[in-house]
Amino acid sequence: MQKVIIIGRPNVGKSSLFNRLARARIAITSDTAGTTRDTNSVVVGIAGTDVRLIDSGGLDESTPMFANVAKKSLDEAKSADIILFMVDGKMMPDEADREIFYSLLRLKRPICLLINKIDSRRDKMRSYEFATFGAHDSINISVTHNTGIDELLAWIGSHLREEIVPDSDEILDDLLEIYDENGEISSAADAHDSDFAAKFDGKNIRVGILGRVNVGKSSLLNALVRDSRAVVSDTAGTTIDPVNEIYEYNGRVFEFVDTAGIRKRGRIEGIERFALMRTKSVLERCDVALLVLDASDALTELDERIAGLIAQYHLGVAIVLNKWDASKREFDEISREIRDRFKFLAYAPIISVSALSTKRVAKIYPLIAQIYANFTQKIQTARLNEAMEEITTAHPLPHEKGKLVKIYYAVQYDTAPPRIALVMNRPRALHFSYERYITNQLRERFDLAGTPVILTPRKRGAGEDESGENNQNRAKNHKKESKNEK
């Protein structure tokens, strides 16, 4: 996939343009110089082609941290296919901007000089001063007023290479279509099962890295992609925007997102409020979450809340004990405490690593791949119902007020995570403790480590009442009776 990077000095409007082209408020924007500290990316469609649009940190070397940001932005530009160099049209041309532009020209990529904030005739007159840059392509824009954007999109489109875009996956058939009216598996069941297998073939595994501040999330990202990808600093809250990085390992493509560290609610200040919103947005798009805990520090209530946030979004999950080389406790001891405090993530595997020394970090890749396989798996319908028969025979469903409660059959109607419908005569009579029993028994029979399982009790047929008789069958019987009377 081709890359288009937006690059320039702080406060020229890069993140605002990024959001405009992405048609979503992804990057945080503010009047504070240096708000964007890591490169951020998103896939967008331009001229009928999917491209990876990259928002880079501002090119500023006034402090060691910002110098690191600038270096990463320039390194990212070297791997881009198209460069958009943005300047502030409210200001006269700056020698530093000119030098940066000349250095980017040496990369021999299509490059466009974007003069932003051209909102008036006076601004337009000032923009002529940027002709001294000698840019072959230059466009006046105003991100705020959405002017010049169509011209920019056309320019980008003219420099994109033609690529073949695969067709999007088709929507799965309704879950009940694979059964006949008696609830027995039809000949279409095998095709239904195989459709699920192809649904996630070749997909990137989207992995969110979450945790409270200073547990080492950015260091873990750098270790995973084997590069100084995210800015690392002892300053709490260095990462604000989510940081995306794609990395291939053993033929699998991982799309990592390092989110901003989460603080206690009373300590969230300024643009960090937007960072928390971005974290929730990342959770909506991820498949697997890595919950990073500081093994050298005690577990906190905030760790539990973040774990609860992951559980709320029904993601695959692994718990990563970082800074293990600084821990003075035994692995089994910490694991027991985690299991006790994070009961709602009892299915999550636990791994200990040291991001700074990269010890055991390589073991995270196969772990994520296995969790993703479990998260996206389709349990064969026949095997699922064999298991359900064993489960309900070993421990029959309790009656409801003396009336029989029965599960006719089960079918997995969706995945990521696995969602299983329990088609019953009295779905409202299924107690949560029995649901938990079913889930635990399914985990013993199938590999579901790292993924939640969602059970959905439902009636057999839209017109079925709580007695288990179907309105459609009653209507058929009524017609037969009427015919006999005639």
C-alpha positions as CSV (number, residue, x, y, z in Angstrom):
1,M,0.0,0.0,0.0
2,Q,1.4,3.4,-1.0
3,K,2.2,5.9,1.8
4,V,1.4,9.7,1.7
5,I,3.0,11.7,4.5
6,I,2.1,15.2,5.8
7,I,5.3,16.8,7.1
8,G,6.3,20.3,8.3
9,R,7.1,22.3,11.4
10,P,4.8,22.5,14.4
11,N,1.5,24.3,14.3
12,V,1.2,24.6,10.5
13,G,-2.0,22.5,10.5
14,K,-0.7,19.0,9.6
15,S,-3.1,17.1,12.0
16,S,-6.0,19.2,10.9
17,L,-5.3,18.3,7.3
18,F,-4.9,14.6,8.3
19,N,-8.3,14.7,10.0
20,R,-9.8,16.4,7.0
21,L,-8.5,13.8,4.5
22,A,-9.4,11.0,6.9
23,R,-12.9,12.4,7.3
24,A,-12.6,11.7,11.0
25,R,-11.2,13.4,14.1
26,I,-8.3,10.9,14.6
27,A,-5.3,13.1,15.4
28,I,-5.5,15.5,18.3
29,T,-5.4,19.2,17.3
30,S,-4.6,22.1,19.6
31,D,-2.9,25.5,19.6
32,T,-0.1,23.9,21.7
33,A,3.0,23.5,19.6
34,G,4.2,19.9,19.5
35,T,0.8,18.3,20.2
36,T,1.6,15.5,17.7
37,R,4.7,13.7,19.0
38,D,4.5,10.4,17.1
39,T,3.6,9.6,13.5
40,N,0.0,8.5,13.1
41,S,-1.5,6.8,10.2
42,V,-4.9,5.7,8.7
43,V,-6.0,4.0,5.5
44,V,-8.0,6.4,3.3
45,G,-9.4,6.2,-0.2
46,I,-8.1,8.7,-2.7
47,A,-8.9,8.6,-6.4
48,G,-10.3,5.1,-6.0
49,T,-7.2,3.8,-4.3
50,D,-6.5,2.9,-0.7
51,V,-3.4,4.7,0.7
52,R,-1.8,4.9,4.1
53,L,-2.0,8.6,5.1
54,I,0.6,9.6,7.7
55,D,0.5,12.5,10.1
56,S,4.0,13.2,11.4
57,G,5.3,15.1,14.4
58,G,6.5,18.7,14.0
59,L,10.0,19.3,12.8
60,D,11.4,21.2,15.8
61,E,14.7,20.6,17.6
62,S,14.3,23.1,20.5
63,T,14.3,20.3,23.1
64,P,15.9,16.8,23.1
65,M,12.4,15.1,23.0
66,F,11.2,17.3,20.0
67,A,14.5,16.6,18.3
68,N,13.7,12.9,18.6
69,V,10.2,13.6,17.2
70,A,11.7,15.5,14.2
71,K,14.2,12.7,13.5
72,K,11.4,10.1,13.4
73,S,9.3,12.3,11.1
74,L,12.2,12.6,8.6
75,D,12.9,8.9,8.8
76,E,9.2,8.2,8.0
77,A,9.4,10.6,5.0
78,K,12.2,8.4,3.5
79,S,9.8,5.5,3.3
80,A,6.9,7.5,2.0
81,D,5.8,7.4,-1.7
82,I,4.3,10.9,-1.8
83,I,5.3,13.9,0.4
84,L,3.1,16.8,1.4
85,F,5.3,19.5,2.9
86,M,3.1,22.0,4.8
87,V,4.0,25.6,5.7
88,D,2.1,28.4,7.5
89,G,0.8,30.9,5.0
90,K,0.2,33.5,7.7
91,M,3.9,33.8,8.1
92,M,6.6,34.9,5.7
93,P,8.9,32.1,4.3
94,D,11.4,30.8,6.9
95,E,14.9,29.8,6.1
96,A,14.5,26.6,8.2
97,D,11.4,25.6,6.1
98,R,13.4,26.2,2.9
99,E,16.3,24.0,4.1
100,I,13.9,21.2,5.2
101,F,12.1,21.4,1.8
102,Y,15.4,21.1,-0.1
103,S,16.4,18.0,2.0
104,L,13.1,16.4,1.1
105,L,13.6,17.1,-2.6
106,R,16.7,14.9,-2.4
107,L,14.5,11.9,-1.6
108,K,13.3,12.1,-5.2
109,R,9.7,11.5,-4.3
110,P,6.7,13.4,-5.7
111,I,6.5,16.4,-3.3
112,C,3.9,19.2,-3.0
113,L,4.4,22.4,-1.1
114,L,1.2,23.1,0.8
115,I,0.7,26.7,1.9
116,N,-2.0,26.5,4.6
117,K,-4.2,29.1,6.2
118,I,-4.8,31.1,3.0
119,D,-8.0,32.7,4.1
120,S,-8.0,36.1,2.5
121,R,-6.6,38.1,-0.4
122,R,-3.8,39.4,1.8
123,D,-2.8,35.8,2.6
124,K,-2.9,34.9,-1.1
125,M,-0.5,37.8,-1.9
126,R,1.8,36.6,0.9
127,S,1.8,33.1,-0.5
128,Y,3.7,34.3,-3.6
129,E,6.7,34.8,-1.4
130,F,7.0,31.0,-1.2
131,A,7.9,30.9,-4.9
132,T,11.5,31.3,-3.7
133,F,11.4,27.6,-2.6
134,G,11.4,26.7,-6.3
135,A,8.7,24.0,-5.8
136,H,7.5,22.3,-9.0
137,D,4.1,21.7,-7.4
138,S,2.5,24.2,-4.9
139,I,-1.1,24.5,-3.7
140,N,-2.7,27.1,-1.5
141,I,-5.1,25.6,0.9
142,S,-7.2,26.4,4.0
143,V,-7.9,23.4,6.0
144,T,-10.3,25.4,8.3
145,H,-12.4,26.6,5.3
146,N,-11.9,23.4,3.2
147,T,-10.5,25.3,0.3
148,G,-7.9,23.8,-2.1
149,I,-8.6,20.3,-0.7
150,D,-10.1,19.0,-4.0
151,E,-7.1,20.3,-5.9
152,L,-4.8,18.5,-3.4
153,L,-6.7,15.2,-3.7
154,A,-6.5,15.5,-7.5
155,W,-2.7,16.1,-7.3
156,I,-2.3,13.1,-5.0
157,G,-4.4,10.9,-7.3
158,S,-2.2,11.9,-10.3
159,H,0.9,10.5,-8.5
160,L,-0.6,7.2,-7.3
161,R,0.5,4.0,-8.9
162,E,-2.3,1.8,-10.1
163,E,-3.0,-1.1,-7.6
164,I,-5.4,-3.9,-7.5
165,V,-7.8,-3.6,-4.6
166,P,-9.3,-6.8,-3.4
167,D,-13.1,-7.1,-3.2
168,S,-14.6,-6.6,0.3
169,D,-15.9,-9.7,2.1
170,E,-19.6,-10.5,1.7
171,I,-22.0,-10.4,4.6
172,L,-22.6,-13.8,6.2
173,D,-25.9,-15.5,5.8
174,D,-28.5,-15.4,8.6
175,L,-27.7,-18.0,11.3
176,L,-31.0,-19.9,11.0
177,E,-30.8,-20.5,7.2
178,I,-28.6,-23.5,7.8
179,Y,-31.4,-25.3,9.7
180,D,-34.6,-26.9,8.6
181,E,-37.8,-26.0,10.3
182,N,-37.3,-28.8,12.8
183,G,-34.0,-27.3,14.0
184,E,-31.9,-30.1,12.4
185,I,-28.7,-29.2,10.6
186,S,-29.3,-28.9,6.8
187,S,-26.9,-29.6,4.0
188,A,-25.9,-25.9,3.9
189,A,-24.2,-26.1,7.3
190,D,-20.8,-27.1,5.8
191,A,-20.8,-24.2,3.4
192,H,-21.8,-21.9,6.3
193,D,-18.8,-23.1,8.3
194,S,-16.4,-22.7,5.5
195,D,-17.5,-19.1,4.8
196,F,-16.3,-18.2,8.3
197,A,-12.9,-19.7,7.6
198,A,-12.3,-17.4,4.6
199,K,-13.6,-14.3,6.3
200,F,-10.3,-13.4,8.0
201,D,-7.8,-14.9,5.6
202,G,-5.0,-12.4,4.8
203,K,-6.3,-9.8,7.2
204,N,-3.9,-7.7,9.3
205,I,-4.1,-8.5,13.0
206,R,-4.9,-5.1,14.7
207,V,-3.3,-5.0,18.1
208,G,-3.9,-2.2,20.7
209,I,-1.3,-1.7,23.4
210,L,-3.0,-0.3,26.6
211,G,-2.1,0.4,30.2
212,R,-1.6,3.2,32.6
213,V,1.1,5.9,32.2
214,N,4.8,4.8,32.4
215,V,4.2,1.0,32.3
216,G,6.4,0.9,29.2
217,K,3.9,0.7,26.3
218,S,6.0,2.7,23.9
219,S,9.1,0.8,24.8
220,L,7.2,-2.4,24.1
221,L,6.0,-1.1,20.7
222,N,9.6,-0.2,19.8
223,A,10.8,-3.7,20.8
224,L,8.0,-5.4,18.8
225,V,8.8,-3.6,15.6
226,R,12.5,-3.6,16.3
227,D,12.9,0.1,15.8
228,S,12.7,3.3,17.8
229,R,9.2,3.9,16.4
230,A,7.5,5.6,19.4
231,V,9.0,8.5,21.3
232,V,10.2,7.2,24.7
233,S,10.7,9.6,27.6
234,D,10.6,9.5,31.4
235,T,8.0,12.3,31.2
236,A,4.6,10.7,31.9
237,G,2.1,11.2,29.1
238,T,4.7,11.5,26.3
239,T,2.4,9.5,23.9
240,I,-0.8,11.4,23.2
241,D,-1.9,10.4,19.7
242,P,-2.3,6.6,19.1
243,V,0.8,5.4,17.2
244,N,0.3,3.0,14.4
245,E,3.0,0.7,13.0
246,I,2.6,-2.3,10.6
247,Y,5.1,-5.1,11.1
248,E,5.4,-8.5,9.4
249,Y,6.5,-11.5,11.4
250,N,6.6,-15.1,10.0
251,G,4.3,-14.2,7.2
252,R,1.7,-12.6,9.4
253,V,1.1,-8.8,9.3
254,F,0.6,-7.1,12.7
255,E,-0.8,-3.6,12.9
256,F,0.2,-2.3,16.3
257,V,-1.3,0.8,18.0
258,D,0.4,2.3,21.0
259,T,-2.3,4.3,22.9
260,A,-1.8,7.1,25.4
261,G,-1.3,6.1,29.0
262,I,-4.4,6.3,31.0
263,R,-4.4,8.3,34.3
264,K,-6.8,8.5,37.1
265,R,-9.8,10.5,36.1
266,G,-9.0,13.4,38.4
267,R,-5.5,13.7,36.9
268,I,-6.5,13.9,33.2
269,E,-5.7,17.4,32.0
270,G,-5.8,19.4,28.7
271,I,-5.3,17.4,25.5
272,E,-5.0,14.1,27.5
273,R,-8.8,14.2,27.6
274,F,-8.7,13.8,23.8
275,A,-6.1,11.1,24.2
276,L,-8.5,9.0,26.4
277,M,-11.2,9.4,23.7
278,R,-8.7,8.2,21.1
279,T,-7.9,5.2,23.2
280,K,-11.6,4.2,23.2
281,S,-11.7,4.8,19.4
282,V,-8.7,2.4,19.0
283,L,-10.5,-0.3,21.1
284,E,-13.4,-0.2,18.7
285,R,-11.1,-1.0,15.8
286,C,-8.7,-3.5,17.4
287,D,-8.9,-7.3,17.4
288,V,-6.5,-8.0,20.2
289,A,-5.4,-5.9,23.2
290,L,-2.2,-6.2,25.0
291,L,-2.8,-5.1,28.6
292,V,0.6,-3.9,29.8
293,L,1.2,-4.0,33.6
294,D,4.3,-2.9,35.5
295,A,5.7,-6.1,37.1
296,S,8.0,-4.0,39.3
297,D,5.1,-2.1,40.8
298,A,2.0,-3.1,42.7
299,L,-1.3,-3.6,40.8
300,T,-3.6,-0.7,41.1
301,E,-7.3,0.1,40.9
302,L,-6.6,1.9,37.6
303,D,-5.1,-1.3,36.2
304,E,-8.4,-3.0,37.0
305,R,-10.4,-0.2,35.3
306,I,-8.3,-0.5,32.1
307,A,-8.8,-4.2,32.1
308,G,-12.5,-3.7,32.5
309,L,-12.4,-1.3,29.5
310,I,-10.9,-4.0,27.4
311,A,-13.5,-6.6,28.5
312,Q,-16.2,-4.1,27.7
313,Y,-15.1,-4.0,24.0
314,H,-15.1,-7.8,23.8
315,L,-11.5,-8.0,22.4
316,G,-9.0,-10.8,22.3
317,V,-6.5,-10.1,25.1
318,A,-3.1,-11.0,26.5
319,I,-1.7,-9.6,29.8
320,V,1.9,-8.5,29.4
321,L,3.9,-8.1,32.6
322,N,6.6,-5.6,31.5
323,K,9.8,-4.7,33.4
324,W,10.0,-8.3,34.6
325,D,13.8,-7.9,35.1
326,A,13.1,-5.4,37.8
327,S,10.4,-7.5,39.5
328,K,11.2,-9.2,42.9
329,R,8.1,-11.4,42.9
330,E,7.6,-14.9,41.5
331,F,5.6,-15.3,38.3
332,D,3.0,-17.7,39.9
333,E,2.5,-15.2,42.8
334,I,1.7,-12.3,40.5
335,S,-0.4,-14.5,38.2
336,R,-2.6,-15.5,41.1
337,E,-3.1,-11.9,42.1
338,I,-4.1,-11.0,38.5
339,R,-6.5,-13.9,38.3
340,D,-8.0,-12.8,41.6
341,R,-8.4,-9.1,40.7
342,F,-9.2,-9.5,37.0
343,K,-11.8,-12.3,37.2
344,F,-13.5,-11.0,34.1
345,L,-10.3,-11.6,32.1
346,A,-9.8,-15.1,33.4
347,Y,-9.4,-16.4,29.8
348,A,-6.4,-14.0,29.1
349,P,-2.9,-15.6,28.9
350,I,-0.2,-13.9,30.9
351,I,3.4,-13.4,29.6
352,S,6.3,-11.7,31.3
353,V,8.8,-9.6,29.2
354,S,11.3,-6.8,29.5
355,A,10.7,-4.3,26.7
356,L,14.0,-2.4,27.2
357,S,16.2,-5.6,27.0
358,T,13.7,-7.2,24.5
359,K,13.8,-10.4,26.6
360,R,10.9,-12.7,25.7
361,V,9.3,-10.0,23.5
362,A,9.5,-12.3,20.4
363,K,7.1,-14.7,22.2
364,I,4.4,-12.1,21.9
365,Y,4.0,-12.6,18.2
366,P,2.9,-16.3,18.2
367,L,0.8,-15.6,21.3
368,I,-1.1,-12.8,19.5
369,A,-1.5,-15.0,16.4
370,Q,-3.0,-17.8,18.5
371,I,-5.4,-15.5,20.3
372,Y,-6.4,-14.0,16.9
373,A,-7.0,-17.6,15.6
374,N,-9.2,-18.3,18.6
375,F,-10.9,-14.9,18.4
376,T,-11.9,-15.4,14.7
377,Q,-12.5,-19.2,14.7
378,K,-15.7,-20.9,13.6
379,I,-16.5,-24.0,15.6
380,Q,-18.0,-26.6,13.3
381,T,-21.7,-26.7,13.9
382,A,-21.9,-30.5,14.3
383,R,-19.1,-30.5,16.9
384,L,-20.6,-27.6,18.7
385,N,-23.9,-29.4,19.1
386,E,-22.2,-32.7,20.1
387,A,-20.5,-30.7,22.9
388,M,-23.8,-29.0,23.9
389,E,-25.5,-32.4,24.2
390,E,-22.7,-33.6,26.5
391,I,-22.7,-30.4,28.6
392,T,-26.5,-30.4,29.1
393,T,-26.6,-34.1,29.8
394,A,-23.9,-33.9,32.5
395,H,-25.7,-31.0,34.2
396,P,-29.3,-30.6,33.0
397,L,-30.9,-27.2,32.8
398,P,-32.9,-26.4,35.9
399,H,-36.7,-26.1,35.5
400,E,-38.5,-22.8,35.6
401,K,-41.5,-23.0,38.0
402,G,-41.9,-26.7,37.2
403,K,-41.7,-26.2,33.5
404,L,-39.1,-27.8,31.3
405,V,-36.3,-25.6,30.0
406,K,-34.6,-27.0,26.8
407,I,-31.8,-26.0,24.4
408,Y,-32.8,-27.3,21.0
409,Y,-29.5,-26.6,19.3
410,A,-26.6,-24.1,19.2
411,V,-25.1,-22.3,16.3
412,Q,-22.2,-19.9,16.1
413,Y,-23.6,-17.0,14.1
414,D,-20.6,-14.6,14.2
415,T,-17.0,-14.4,15.3
416,A,-14.4,-11.9,16.5
417,P,-15.3,-12.8,19.2
418,P,-17.2,-16.1,18.8
419,R,-20.9,-15.5,19.3
420,I,-23.1,-18.5,19.8
421,A,-26.9,-18.6,19.7
422,L,-28.6,-21.0,22.1
423,V,-32.0,-21.7,20.5
424,M,-34.4,-22.6,23.3
425,N,-38.0,-22.9,24.3
426,R,-37.6,-20.5,27.3
427,P,-34.6,-18.2,26.7
428,R,-35.4,-15.9,29.6
429,A,-35.2,-18.9,32.0
430,L,-31.4,-19.4,31.3
431,H,-29.7,-18.3,34.5
432,F,-26.3,-16.4,34.2
433,S,-24.7,-19.1,36.4
434,Y,-25.7,-21.8,33.8
435,E,-24.4,-19.6,31.0
436,R,-21.0,-19.4,32.8
437,Y,-21.1,-23.2,33.2
438,I,-21.7,-23.6,29.4
439,T,-18.9,-21.1,28.6
440,N,-16.4,-22.9,30.9
441,Q,-17.3,-26.3,29.4
442,L,-16.9,-25.0,25.9
443,R,-13.4,-23.7,26.8
444,E,-12.5,-27.2,28.0
445,R,-13.5,-28.7,24.7
446,F,-12.3,-26.0,22.2
447,D,-9.3,-23.7,22.2
448,L,-10.7,-20.4,23.3
449,A,-7.8,-19.0,25.2
450,G,-7.5,-15.2,25.0
451,T,-11.0,-14.6,23.6
452,P,-14.3,-13.8,25.2
453,V,-17.3,-16.0,24.2
454,I,-20.7,-14.4,23.9
455,L,-23.8,-16.6,24.4
456,T,-27.2,-15.4,23.1
457,P,-30.3,-17.3,24.2
458,R,-33.1,-16.9,21.7
459,K,-36.4,-18.5,20.7
460,R,-36.7,-21.0,17.9
461,G,-38.5,-18.9,15.3
462,A,-39.8,-15.3,15.6
463,G,-43.4,-16.5,16.4
464,E,-42.6,-19.0,19.1
465,D,-44.1,-18.5,22.5
466,E,-42.5,-19.5,25.9
467,S,-44.2,-23.0,25.7
468,G,-42.0,-23.8,22.8
469,E,-44.7,-24.2,20.2
470,N,-44.2,-22.3,17.0
471,N,-47.0,-20.0,15.7
472,Q,-46.3,-21.1,12.2
473,N,-46.8,-24.7,13.1
474,R,-50.1,-23.8,14.9
475,A,-51.2,-22.0,11.8
476,K,-50.5,-25.1,9.6
477,N,-52.4,-27.3,12.1
478,H,-55.4,-24.9,12.0
479,K,-55.5,-25.0,8.2
480,K,-55.5,-28.9,8.2
481,E,-58.4,-28.9,10.7
482,S,-60.3,-26.4,8.6
483,K,-59.8,-28.6,5.5
484,N,-61.0,-31.7,7.3
485,E,-64.1,-30.0,8.4
486,K,-65.0,-29.1,4.8
